[in-house]
């Protein structure tokens, strides 16, 4: 790909420099003015709608799925970023594109996204591949990233993005580069022979054959780490701008572009990718996912996403929308973010600081949680054990009467007196269990981050066999294993709450109401439970004992039974400000009713005292002899 310009065109400055730890100020500055060349009118002519080679599919996308202002902004962005090659074709080169996106160098996502745009630019191009990011290609790529392909591009968006990050057949057959250089722009043809429609047609005429594994798209594990790191970094940087006052904003921006912060995100992402890789090899840990030649295949990624992270690529939508579809037209209104575009809040804002629901954990959970709650502008911390106290009474007084869905997070320490072998091998199982050797990460793990998404308001279940909740409920483990346990739809024992027992998910209370018995009881069927002190709990999965599990069993481990000690519990309301206001009104109404009843009782007591004085005067009650005539009282 050449960067030289023809004599008829002049290279324009790209609008946004690459963010580094020493260039935070420039990363939040206004868009720089583009230099005016003497022959700028020639560039404009090249970029006019009549001169561009806009394909039918791009025209359809603009007509059906883009508003007038979005189309205008996309055109303006292209004109400001583009240069021309030797034969006068306007295009966006990699340097301008990566600089405009603004990812820190340490994230490493920019060059991969540029390669992705080149791939998507060639969708439905009748076999012709163009390694230049032209305006026509930009339309198609932005449409896919912003989920604006309705009625024009029928392919699954997640698969398109996965394929766009994949390596070509030539790359698969050659050693990966290890010098850290940007990947070569090669349009992958790894999926040329695995089209679902063609496969169904071959089946129908009796010529179906097994798909060649070499034709399945693959993404290098190292590239997957960079992409997912970039996604969480996007959320973290956006959350920093909406959750911080102007005085602390610059300090926050310095923090999020620091190598230390980015490395923390990368470490969290690595254990997610390692889990994908292990599941791909049938839970074997013989290969290192971070080796340069290790890959994630599409079938593996699809299964992982369907269960654990259905919203994994959602974070690209608001970012790319802000960069390309409203970025230049309204950029002057946005002074306090790393991104172009107007000041629009894309991620929920917490009403208080949380160590558990920090930016990185929120990024991971955003892949798991329903999209409807991620779109809420405000999340409220309803209960924190460290602030409100470890007791079911305090829990219910802060969480009950909240009318929306809630998120419970449990930070726990594996019980110190528990033999690790008993956690990995069941002492009371029916037959042998094929258990996999823990990976290096789990060998030294002593803490857990667990959680539950509860779709309905909390309430007490006085009957031991009564639960509440719906099929939307889910359990999940964020650390050390990133895994979601969605409802299996086989039973309805979603959530159990009883102040004399505690909290349970995925079972019924048959024994164990105190912290002494909860860690040794083999009778309760809960997947996750916490005793009535909210200080001890148990987390388990047993494929041999599960009859009709409420939550899907683990696909990464056959068996675990982990007693733990709670370090912190937090519950967040995900229903938005109106839900919190409604809860407060409910509590106010109940307190008023209590006060009203207490007032009546006080009045009755005062009336009784008056009656007593009257009886004393009439001689019915003799105070001197301490004798009372027994009379009936209503």
C-alpha positions in Angstrom: 0.0 0.0 0.0 1.6 3.2 -1.1 1.6 6.5 0.8 2.9 8.7 -2.0 0.6 11.2 -3.5 0.1 12.2 -7.1 0.9 15.6 -8.3 -2.8 16.3 -8.4 -3.4 15.6 -4.7 -1.9 16.5 -1.4 -1.9 14.3 1.7 -4.0 15.8 4.5 -3.2 15.7 8.1 -5.2 13.1 10.0 -7.2 14.7 12.8 -6.3 12.8 15.9 -2.8 11.8 17.1 -2.1 8.4 18.6 -2.6 8.6 22.3 0.4 7.8 24.5 1.0 8.4 28.2 2.7 11.7 27.3 0.0 13.1 25.0 -3.2 13.1 27.1 -3.8 16.8 26.5 -3.8 16.4 22.8 -6.1 13.4 22.9 -8.9 15.5 24.3 -8.3 18.6 22.3 -10.6 19.8 19.5 -10.2 18.6 16.0 -7.3 20.3 14.4 -7.8 22.4 11.3 -6.9 20.6 8.1 -4.4 22.4 6.0 -5.6 23.9 2.8 -3.7 22.9 -0.3 -3.6 25.0 -3.4 -5.1 22.1 -5.3 -7.6 21.1 -2.7 -10.4 21.6 -5.2 -9.0 18.7 -7.1 -9.3 16.4 -4.1 -12.8 17.6 -3.6 -13.7 16.6 -7.1 -12.3 13.2 -6.6 -14.4 12.8 -3.5 -17.7 14.1 -4.9 -20.5 11.5 -5.0 -20.5 11.6 -8.8 -16.8 10.8 -9.0 -16.6 8.1 -6.4 -17.2 4.5 -7.4 -20.0 3.8 -5.0 -21.3 0.3 -5.4 -25.0 -0.7 -5.2 -24.6 -2.2 -1.8 -23.1 1.0 -0.4 -25.9 3.1 -1.9 -28.4 0.8 -0.4 -26.8 1.1 3.0 -26.8 4.9 2.9 -30.4 5.1 1.6 -31.9 2.6 4.0 -29.9 2.8 7.2 -28.1 6.2 7.5 -29.8 9.5 8.3 -28.8 12.6 6.4 -26.6 13.9 9.2 -24.9 10.5 9.6 -24.2 10.4 5.8 -22.8 13.9 5.9 -20.6 13.2 8.8 -19.2 10.0 7.3 -18.4 11.9 4.1 -16.8 14.8 6.0 -14.7 12.3 8.0 -13.5 10.6 4.9 -12.6 13.9 3.2 -10.6 15.0 6.2 -8.7 11.7 6.7 -8.1 10.8 3.1 -5.1 11.1 0.8 -4.7 10.1 -2.9 -2.5 7.5 -4.4 -0.4 7.6 -7.6 -3.4 7.2 -9.9 -5.6 9.7 -8.0 -7.8 7.4 -6.0 -8.7 8.9 -2.6 -8.3 6.5 0.4 -7.5 6.5 4.1 -4.1 5.1 4.9 -3.3 3.1 8.0 -1.4 5.9 9.8 -4.3 8.4 9.5 -6.9 5.8 10.4 -5.0 4.4 13.5 -4.2 7.9 14.7 -7.8 9.0 14.3 -9.2 6.1 16.4 -6.8 7.2 19.2 -6.1 3.8 20.8 -3.0 4.0 23.0 0.0 2.2 21.4 0.1 -0.3 24.2 -3.4 -1.5 23.4 -2.4 -2.6 19.9 -6.0 -2.7 18.5 -5.7 0.1 15.9 -3.8 -1.8 13.2 -6.1 -4.8 13.6 -9.2 -2.7 13.2 -7.7 -1.1 10.1 -7.2 -4.6 8.7 -10.8 -5.4 9.7 -12.1 -2.3 7.8 -10.2 -3.4 4.7 -11.8 -6.9 4.9 -15.3 -5.5 5.4 -14.8 -3.0 2.6 -14.7 -5.9 0.2 -18.0 -7.5 1.3 -20.0 -8.6 -1.8 -17.3 -7.4 -4.1 -17.7 -10.2 -6.6 -14.3 -11.7 -6.0 -12.5 -8.4 -6.4 -10.3 -7.4 -3.4 -9.2 -3.9 -2.8 -6.5 -3.1 -0.3 -7.3 0.6 -0.2 -9.9 1.9 2.3 -12.0 4.0 -0.1 -15.2 5.9 0.6 -17.2 3.0 -0.7 -15.4 0.6 1.6 -15.7 2.9 4.6 -19.5 2.9 4.2 -19.7 -0.9 4.4 -17.2 -1.2 7.2 -18.9 1.5 9.4 -22.3 -0.1 8.7 -21.2 -3.4 10.0 -19.4 -1.9 13.1 -22.4 0.3 13.9 -25.0 -2.5 13.2 -26.6 -0.6 10.3 -26.8 -3.4 7.8 -30.6 -4.2 8.0 -32.2 -5.4 4.8 -28.9 -5.0 2.9 -26.2 -7.3 4.4 -27.8 -10.5 5.8 -24.7 -12.1 7.3 -24.3 -12.3 11.1 -22.5 -9.2 12.4 -20.5 -11.1 15.0 -19.2 -13.6 12.5 -18.4 -10.8 10.0 -16.3 -9.0 12.6 -14.6 -12.3 13.7 -13.8 -13.1 10.0 -12.4 -9.6 9.6 -9.9 -10.2 12.3 -9.0 -13.7 11.0 -5.8 -14.7 9.4 -5.6 -15.7 5.7 -4.8 -19.2 4.5 -1.4 -18.0 3.5 -0.8 -16.7 7.1 -2.0 -20.0 8.5 0.5 -21.9 6.5 3.4 -19.6 7.4 5.0 -18.8 10.8 3.6 -15.8 12.6 5.7 -12.7 12.8 7.2 -12.1 16.2 8.6 -8.7 15.8 5.4 -6.9 16.9 4.9 -5.3 13.5 1.5 -4.6 12.1 -0.2 -7.4 10.4 -0.1 -7.4 6.6 -3.3 -6.4 4.8 -4.4 -9.7 3.3 -8.0 -10.3 2.5 -8.8 -13.7 4.1 -10.4 -16.3 1.9 -10.6 -18.8 4.8 -14.4 -18.8 4.6 -14.8 -19.0 0.8 -16.1 -22.6 0.9 -18.1 -22.6 4.1 -21.1 -20.5 3.2 -24.2 -21.7 5.0 -26.4 -21.4 2.0 -24.0 -23.3 -0.2 -23.7 -26.0 2.4 -27.5 -26.5 2.6 -27.7 -26.6 -1.2 -25.0 -29.4 -1.3 -26.9 -31.3 1.3 -30.1 -31.0 -0.7 -28.6 -32.5 -3.9 -26.7 -35.2 -2.1 -23.2 -33.8 -2.6 -22.6 -32.6 0.9 -19.1 -33.2 2.3 -17.4 -32.4 5.5 -16.1 -28.9 5.8 -12.3 -28.7 5.6 -11.0 -27.4 9.0 -8.4 -25.4 7.1 -11.3 -23.4 5.6 -12.6 -22.3 9.0 -11.7 -18.8 9.9 -9.2 -18.4 12.7 -8.1 -15.5 14.8 -4.7 -15.5 16.6 -5.0 -15.6 20.3 -2.6 -12.7 20.6 -4.8 -10.7 18.2 -8.0 -11.6 20.1 -6.3 -10.3 23.3 -5.6 -7.0 21.6 -9.2 -6.6 20.3 -10.8 -7.5 23.6 -8.4 -5.3 25.5 -9.3 -2.4 23.2 -13.0 -3.0 23.9 -12.6 -2.9 27.6 -10.3 0.1 27.3 -13.0 1.9 25.3 -15.5 1.4 28.1 -13.0 2.4 30.8 -12.1 5.6 29.1 -15.7 6.6 28.4 -16.7 5.8 32.0 -13.8 7.9 33.2 -15.3 10.9 31.4 -18.9 10.5 32.6 -18.1 9.5 36.2 -15.5 12.2 37.1 -15.8 15.9 37.7 -13.8 18.3 35.6 -11.1 18.7 38.2 -10.2 15.1 38.3 -10.7 14.4 34.6 -7.1 15.0 33.4 -5.8 12.7 36.2 -8.2 10.0 35.2 -7.2 10.3 31.5 -3.6 10.0 32.5 -4.4 6.9 34.4 -6.3 5.1 31.7 -3.5 5.7 29.1 -0.8 4.5 31.4 0.9 1.2 30.6 0.1 -0.1 34.1 -3.7 0.4 33.6 -3.6 -1.1 30.1 -1.6 -4.1 31.3 -4.2 -4.7 34.0 -6.9 -4.9 31.4 -4.8 -7.2 29.3 -4.2 -9.6 32.2 -8.0 -9.9 32.7 -8.5 -10.4 29.0 -5.8 -13.0 28.7 -7.5 -15.3 31.2 -10.7 -15.0 29.1 -8.9 -16.0 25.9 -7.0 -18.8 27.7 -10.4 -20.2 28.7 -11.6 -20.1 25.1 -8.4 -21.8 24.0 -8.7 -24.5 26.7 -12.3 -25.3 25.7 -11.2 -25.6 22.1 -8.7 -28.3 23.1 -11.2 -30.3 25.2 -10.0 -28.8 28.5 -6.4 -29.8 27.8 -3.8 -27.3 29.0 -0.9 -28.7 27.1 -0.6 -25.7 24.8 -0.1 -22.1 25.8 -2.8 -19.8 24.3 -0.3 -16.9 24.1 2.1 -18.7 21.8 2.4 -16.8 18.6 0.9 -19.6 16.4 -2.1 -20.5 18.6 -5.5 -19.5 17.3 -9.2 -19.4 18.2 -11.5 -20.9 15.6 -14.9 -19.6 14.6 -16.9 -22.6 16.1 -15.1 -22.2 19.4 -15.6 -18.5 19.5 -19.3 -18.9 18.5 -20.0 -21.3 21.3 -18.2 -19.1 23.8 -20.0 -16.0 22.8 -23.5 -17.6 22.6 -23.2 -18.7 26.2 -20.9 -16.3 28.0 -20.7 -13.0 26.0 -23.6 -12.3 23.6 -22.7 -8.6 23.7 -19.0 -9.0 23.3 -18.7 -6.7 20.2 -21.4 -4.2 21.3 -18.8 -1.7 22.5 -17.8 -1.0 19.0 -21.2 0.5 18.1 -21.1 3.7 20.2 -17.4 4.2 19.6 -17.5 3.9 15.8 -20.8 5.9 15.7 -19.2 8.7 17.6 -16.1 8.6 15.5 -17.6 8.4 12.0 -21.3 9.2 12.0 -21.5 12.2 14.4 -17.9 12.8 15.2 -16.9 15.8 13.0 -20.3 17.5 12.8 -20.7 18.0 16.5 -17.2 17.5 17.9 -17.0 21.0 19.4 -19.6 20.0 22.0 -17.4 17.3 23.4 -14.4 18.6 25.3 -13.9 16.0 28.1 -13.5 12.6 26.4 -10.9 10.7 24.4 -13.4 10.4 21.6 -14.8 12.7 18.9 -18.6 13.2 18.8 -21.1 14.9 21.1 -21.3 14.4 24.8 -23.5 11.2 24.8 -23.4 8.8 27.7 -23.0 5.3 26.3 -22.4 3.3 29.5 -24.1 3.2 32.9 -22.9 5.6 35.5 -22.6 4.4 39.1 -24.0 6.5 41.9 -21.1 5.6 44.2 -17.6 4.2 44.0 -17.3 0.4 43.9 -14.2 -1.7 44.2 -16.0 -4.7 42.8 -17.8 -3.1 39.9 -14.7 -1.2 38.7 -14.1 -0.3 35.1 -12.5 -3.6 34.1 -15.1 -5.8 35.7 -17.9 -3.7 34.3 -16.4 -4.2 30.9 -16.3 -7.9 31.3 -19.9 -8.0 32.7 -21.2 -5.8 29.9 -20.5 -8.8 27.6 -22.7 -11.0 29.8 -25.6 -8.9 30.9 -28.7 -8.2 28.9 -28.4 -5.2 26.5 -31.4 -3.5 28.0 -29.7 -3.0 31.4 -26.4 -1.8 29.8 -28.4 0.9 28.0 -29.6 2.3 31.4 -27.9 5.6 32.2 -27.7 5.0 35.9 -27.0 2.0 38.2 -27.5 2.4 41.9 -25.6 0.6 44.6 -28.4 -0.7 46.8 -26.4 -2.7 49.3 -22.8 -3.0 50.3 -21.9 -5.4 53.2 -18.9 -3.3 54.2 -21.0 -0.1 54.5 -24.4 -1.5 55.5 -23.4 -4.5 57.6 -23.4 -8.3 57.2 -26.9 -9.3 58.0 -30.1 -10.4 56.1 -32.0 -7.7 57.9 -29.8 -5.0 56.5 -29.8 -6.7 53.1 -33.6 -6.8 52.9 -33.9 -3.2 54.1 -31.8 -1.9 51.3 -32.6 -4.3 48.4 -36.3 -5.2 48.8 -39.0 -3.1 47.1 -36.6 -2.3 44.2 -38.8 -2.8 41.2 -36.1 -3.5 38.6 -33.5 -6.1 37.9 -30.4 -6.3 40.2 -26.8 -7.4 40.0 -25.2 -9.2 42.9 -21.4 -9.4 43.2 -19.7 -11.6 45.7 -16.0 -11.3 46.4 -14.9 -14.3 48.4 -11.9 -16.1 49.7 -11.6 -19.9 49.4 -11.8 -21.3 52.9 -8.2 -21.7 54.2 -9.0 -24.9 56.0 -10.2 -26.5 52.8 -7.9 -29.1 51.2 -7.6 -28.1 47.5 -7.9 -31.7 46.4 -11.4 -31.8 47.9 -12.3 -28.9 45.8 -11.2 -30.6 42.6 -12.3 -34.2 43.4 -15.7 -35.1 44.9 -15.5 -37.3 48.0 -19.0 -38.6 47.5 -19.5 -39.0 43.8 -21.0 -42.0 42.1 -18.1 -43.3 40.1 -15.0 -41.6 38.8 -15.0 -38.1 37.4 -12.7 -37.0 34.6 -11.2 -33.9 36.0 -8.8 -31.7 34.2 -5.6 -30.4 35.7 -5.9 -26.7 36.9 -4.0 -24.3 34.7 -1.2 -22.1 36.1 -3.7 -19.3 36.9 -5.8 -21.5 39.1 -2.9 -23.1 41.0 -2.4 -20.1 43.1 -5.9 -18.6 43.2 -7.3 -17.9 46.6 -10.2 -15.6 45.8 -13.3 -15.7 43.7 -15.5 -13.0 42.1 -19.0 -14.5 41.6 -22.3 -12.9 40.8 -25.9 -13.3 39.9 -28.3 -11.4 37.6 -31.7 -11.3 39.2 -34.5 -10.3 36.8 -37.3 -9.8 39.3 -37.7 -7.8 42.6 -36.3 -9.6 45.7 -38.7 -11.1 48.2 -38.7 -13.5 51.1 -39.6 -17.1 50.4 -40.9 -18.5 53.7 -41.6 -21.9 52.3 -38.3 -23.9 51.9 -39.3 -25.1 48.5 -40.4 -21.7 47.2 -38.2 -19.6 44.9 -38.7 -16.5 42.7 -37.1 -15.3 39.5 -37.4 -16.0 35.8 -35.5 -17.5 32.9 -33.6 -14.2 32.5 -31.8 -15.0 35.8 -28.2 -16.1 35.4 -25.1 -16.9 37.5 -21.6 -16.1 36.5 -18.0 -16.3 37.6 -15.7 -13.4 36.6 -12.6 -14.6 38.3 -10.6 -16.9 38.1 -12.7 -18.5 35.3 -14.8 -16.2 33.0 -18.0 -18.3 32.6 -21.7 -17.6 32.6 -24.4 -20.0 33.9 -27.6 -19.1 32.1 -31.0 -20.6 33.1 -31.4 -24.1 31.8 -35.2 -23.9 31.7 -35.4 -27.3 33.3 -36.6 -26.1 36.7 -37.6 -22.8 38.3 -35.5 -22.7 41.5 -33.9 -19.4 40.4 -33.5 -17.4 43.7 -34.2 -18.4 47.3 -34.2 -15.9 50.2 -35.1 -16.6 53.8 -33.6 -14.7 56.7 -33.3 -17.8 58.8 -31.4 -19.6 56.0 -29.7 -17.1 53.8 -29.6 -16.8 50.0 -29.5 -19.5 47.4 -29.4 -19.8 43.7 -30.4 -22.9 41.7 -31.9 -25.1 44.4 -34.1 -25.5 47.4 -33.3 -25.3 51.1 -33.4 -28.8 52.5 -30.8 -28.4 55.3 -28.2 -26.1 56.7 -29.4 -22.8 58.2 -26.2 -21.8 59.9 -22.7 -21.1 58.8 -21.5 -24.2 60.6 -23.5 -26.6 58.5 -23.5 -24.8 55.2 -19.9 -25.7 54.4 -20.3 -29.4 55.0 -23.9 -30.1 54.0 -24.3 -32.4 51.0 -28.1 -32.1 51.0 -28.8 -28.7 49.6 -29.0 -28.5 45.9 -27.8 -24.9 45.4 -25.3 -24.0 42.8 -24.4 -20.9 44.8 -25.5 -20.2 48.4 -24.7 -17.8 51.2 -25.7 -18.5 54.9 -27.9 -16.2 57.0 -24.9 -14.3 58.3 -23.9 -13.4 54.8 -20.3 -14.4 55.7 -20.0 -18.0 54.5 -21.0 -19.7 51.3 -20.6 -22.5 48.9 -20.1 -22.7 45.1 -20.4 -26.0 43.3 -21.0 -27.9 40.1 -21.5 -31.7 39.8 -22.5 -33.3 36.5 -23.2 -36.6 38.2 -25.6 -35.3 40.9 -27.4 -32.8 38.7 -30.9 -34.0 38.0 -32.7 -31.0 36.5 -30.3 -28.1 37.2 -31.8 -24.7 37.2 -28.7 -23.1 35.8 -26.6 -24.7 33.0 -23.7 -26.7 34.2 -20.1 -25.6 33.6 -18.6 -26.4 30.3 -15.1 -25.8 31.5 -15.1 -28.1 34.6 -16.9 -31.3 35.4 -16.8 -30.9 39.1 -16.0 -28.3 41.8 -17.2 -27.8 45.3 -15.8 -24.7 46.9 -16.7 -23.4 50.4 -15.7 -19.8 50.8 -15.7 -16.9 53.2 -17.3 -13.7 52.0 -15.1 -10.6 51.8 -17.7 -8.3 50.2 -21.2 -8.4 48.8 -22.6 -5.6 46.7 -26.0 -5.4 45.0 -26.7 -2.9 42.2 -30.1 -1.8 40.9 -30.0 -1.8 37.1 -33.5 -0.3 36.5 -32.4 3.4 36.3 -33.3 6.4 38.3 -37.0 5.9 38.1 -36.7 2.5 39.7 -34.6 3.9 42.6 -37.1 6.7 43.1 -40.0 4.2 43.2 -38.1 2.1 45.8 -37.6 5.1 48.0 -41.3 6.0 47.7 -42.3 2.5 48.7 -40.1 2.7 51.8 -41.4 6.1 52.7 -45.0 4.8 52.4 -44.2 1.8 54.6 -42.5 4.0 57.2 -45.5 6.3 57.2 -47.8 3.3 57.7 -45.7 2.1 60.6 -45.7 5.5 62.2 -49.4 5.7 61.7 -49.9 2.3 63.4 -47.6 3.3 66.2 -49.5 6.6 66.7 -52.7 4.6 67.1 -51.1 2.4 69.6 -49.8 5.4 71.6 -53.3 6.8 71.6 -54.8 3.5 72.8 -52.2 3.3 75.6 -53.0 6.9 76.7 -56.7 6.1 76.8 -55.9 3.1 78.9 -54.1 5.3 81.4 -57.0 7.6 81.6 -59.4 4.7 82.2 -57.0 3.4 84.9 -57.1 6.7 86.8 -60.9 6.7 86.7 -61.0 3.1 88.1 -58.6 4.1 90.9 -60.8 7.0 91.9 -63.9 4.8 91.9 -62.2 2.2 94.1 -62.1 -0.6 91.6 -58.2 -0.6 91.8 -56.6 -0.5 95.3 -53.1 0.8 94.9 -52.2 0.4 98.6 -52.9 -3.4 98.6 -51.7 -3.8 95.1 -54.9 -5.6 94.3 -56.8 -5.2 91.0 -60.2 -6.3 90.1 -59.9 -8.4 86.9 -61.9 -6.8 84.2 -62.1 -7.5 80.5 -60.1 -5.3 78.2 -60.8 -5.1 74.5 
